[in-house]
């Protein structure tokens, strides 16, 4: 669902730009 490849904090259910 959410790609947490880098230090990304999924605050909202959105698609990360990377």
N, C-alpha and C positions, 0 to 999 in steps of 0.2 A: 504494500500500500504506500507507505512513506519511505522514501530512500534516504536512510541516514548514513550516507557515505562519509560525509565530513562532520564536523562539530555542529550539527544542526538540531535545534530544539523544536520538535513538532508541536508548536503551541496551538496551531489551528489545523484542522483536517484539510490541508491543501497540498498540492504537488510541488515538491521542491524543484527549483530551477535547474538543479544538476542531478 
